[in-house]
C-alpha cells in the first residue's frame, strides 16, 4: 500500500499557475476561485483586498493604482517562488489598476493545495510578497485635500 505522501495528489501540480493578470476592469472573486479548482486540493485559501474608506487616520476620498510595465513579470516570479516552496495544485492572482472607489476589489489571490495549512501559508506568502515586491503604486486622495503615493 502506498503512503499518502507518495500519491500524486499530495504533490505540486505540473503547471499550477492558472491565472496571473493586472487589469483595468473590475475583479471577480468567482473567476479566481474557479481558476484554482483542482480535484486533488483539499484546501483553498483566497484573499480579497478591497479599497477602504480610511488610511493612517485620514478619510480616503479617491484611490488609483498604476503599475510599472514589468509588474506582471514580477507577479509571475513571485508565483513561481510560492509554487517552488509549497505543494501548490493551483494558483491565481489578479490586481486592479486605474481609478477605484471605496468597496472595489483591488486584488484577489487564491491558492489550492492538498491540505488547508499549506494553502493558508502559500496564500499568505503570495499576497505578502505581491504587496511588497510587485511595482504597483497606490495614489490616495484624502478628504483634507492631501495626497499620498504608496507601493513597492
C-alpha positions as CSV (number, residue, x, y, z in Angstrom):
1,X,0.0,0.0,0.0
2,X,1.4,3.4,-1.0
3,X,2.0,6.1,1.7
4,X,-0.2,9.2,1.4
5,X,2.8,11.3,0.6
6,X,3.5,9.0,-2.4
7,X,0.2,9.8,-4.0
8,X,0.4,12.2,-7.0
9,X,-2.3,14.4,-5.5
10,X,-0.1,15.1,-2.5
11,X,2.5,16.7,-4.8
12,X,2.5,20.1,-6.6
13,X,0.8,20.1,-9.9
14,X,2.9,20.2,-13.1
15,X,1.7,23.7,-14.1
16,X,-0.2,25.2,-11.2
17,X,-0.1,28.8,-12.2
18,X,-3.6,29.2,-13.7
19,X,-4.2,33.0,-13.8
20,X,-1.9,36.0,-13.3
21,X,-3.1,39.3,-14.6
22,X,-3.2,43.1,-14.0
23,X,-6.3,44.6,-15.4
24,X,-8.3,47.8,-15.5
25,X,-11.7,46.1,-15.4
26,X,-13.4,45.0,-12.2
27,X,-12.2,41.8,-10.5
28,X,-14.2,38.7,-9.8
29,X,-13.8,36.5,-6.7
30,X,-15.7,33.8,-8.6
31,X,-13.3,33.9,-11.5
32,X,-10.2,33.5,-9.2
33,X,-11.9,30.8,-7.2
34,X,-12.8,28.8,-10.3
35,X,-9.2,29.2,-11.6
36,X,-7.8,27.3,-8.6
37,X,-10.3,24.4,-8.6
38,X,-8.4,21.1,-8.5
39,X,-9.7,17.6,-7.6
40,X,-6.6,16.9,-5.6
41,X,-6.9,20.0,-3.5
42,X,-8.3,19.6,0.0
43,X,-7.8,23.2,0.9
44,X,-8.2,26.5,-1.0
45,X,-7.3,29.8,0.6
46,X,-8.5,33.0,-1.0
47,X,-7.6,36.6,-0.1
48,X,-9.6,39.7,-1.3
49,X,-8.1,43.1,-0.8
50,X,-10.7,45.9,-1.0
51,X,-10.5,49.7,-1.1
52,X,-11.3,51.0,2.4
53,X,-12.5,54.5,3.3
54,X,-9.6,55.4,5.5
55,X,-5.8,55.1,5.8
56,X,-3.5,56.3,8.6
57,X,-6.3,58.0,10.4
58,X,-7.5,60.1,7.4
59,X,-10.6,59.7,5.3
60,X,-9.9,58.4,1.7
61,X,-12.0,60.1,-1.0
62,X,-10.3,58.6,-4.1
63,X,-7.8,56.0,-4.9
64,X,-6.0,54.9,-8.1
65,X,-3.5,52.2,-8.9
66,X,-0.8,52.3,-11.5
67,X,2.0,49.8,-12.3
68,X,5.3,49.5,-14.0
69,X,5.3,47.6,-17.3
70,X,7.3,44.8,-15.6
71,X,4.6,44.2,-12.9
72,X,3.1,41.0,-14.5
73,X,6.7,39.6,-14.9
74,X,7.3,40.2,-11.2
75,X,3.9,38.6,-10.3
76,X,5.0,35.5,-12.2
77,X,8.4,35.5,-10.4
78,X,6.6,35.6,-7.0
79,X,4.1,33.0,-8.1
80,X,6.9,30.6,-9.2
81,X,8.6,31.1,-5.9
82,X,5.4,30.2,-4.0
83,X,4.9,27.1,-6.2
84,X,8.5,26.0,-5.5
85,X,8.0,26.3,-1.8
86,X,4.6,24.7,-1.3
87,X,2.7,21.7,-2.9
88,X,0.5,24.0,-4.9
89,X,-2.2,22.4,-7.0
90,X,-3.4,25.7,-8.5
91,X,-2.6,29.4,-8.0
92,X,-4.2,32.6,-9.3
93,X,-3.7,36.3,-8.7
94,X,-5.3,39.4,-10.3
95,X,-4.7,43.1,-9.4
96,X,-6.6,46.1,-10.5
97,X,-5.2,49.3,-11.9
98,X,-7.0,52.6,-12.6
99,X,-9.4,54.6,-10.6
100,X,-11.2,52.7,-7.9
101,X,-14.0,53.5,-5.4
102,X,-14.4,52.5,-1.7
103,X,-15.5,48.9,-1.7
104,X,-14.0,48.0,-5.0
105,X,-11.8,44.9,-5.2
106,X,-8.2,45.9,-5.6
107,X,-6.6,42.4,-5.5
108,X,-7.8,38.8,-5.4
109,X,-5.4,35.9,-4.9
110,X,-6.0,32.2,-4.3
111,X,-4.0,29.0,-3.8
112,X,-5.2,25.4,-3.6
113,X,-3.1,22.7,-2.0
114,X,-3.7,19.1,-0.8
115,X,-4.3,20.4,2.8
116,X,-5.6,23.6,4.4
117,X,-2.5,24.5,6.4
118,X,-0.2,24.7,3.3
119,X,-3.0,26.5,1.4
120,X,-3.2,29.2,4.1
121,X,0.6,29.6,4.2
122,X,1.1,29.7,0.5
123,X,-1.7,32.2,0.0
124,X,-0.3,34.4,2.8
125,X,3.2,34.3,1.2
126,X,1.7,35.1,-2.2
127,X,-0.2,38.2,-1.1
128,X,2.5,39.5,1.2
129,X,5.2,39.1,-1.5
130,X,3.0,40.7,-4.2
131,X,2.3,43.7,-2.0
132,X,6.0,44.1,-1.0
133,X,7.7,43.4,-4.4
134,X,5.4,44.0,-7.4
135,X,5.8,47.6,-8.8
136,X,2.2,48.6,-8.3
137,X,1.6,52.0,-6.7
138,X,-1.4,53.4,-4.9
139,X,-2.3,57.1,-5.2
140,X,-4.7,58.1,-2.4
141,X,-6.5,61.4,-2.2
142,X,-7.8,62.3,1.3
143,X,-10.8,64.4,2.4
144,X,-8.5,67.1,3.8
145,X,-7.0,67.7,0.3
146,X,-3.7,65.9,0.9
147,X,-2.4,63.1,-1.3
148,X,-0.1,60.1,-0.8
149,X,1.7,57.6,-3.0
150,X,2.2,54.1,-1.6
151,X,3.7,51.0,-3.1
152,X,6.5,48.6,-3.8
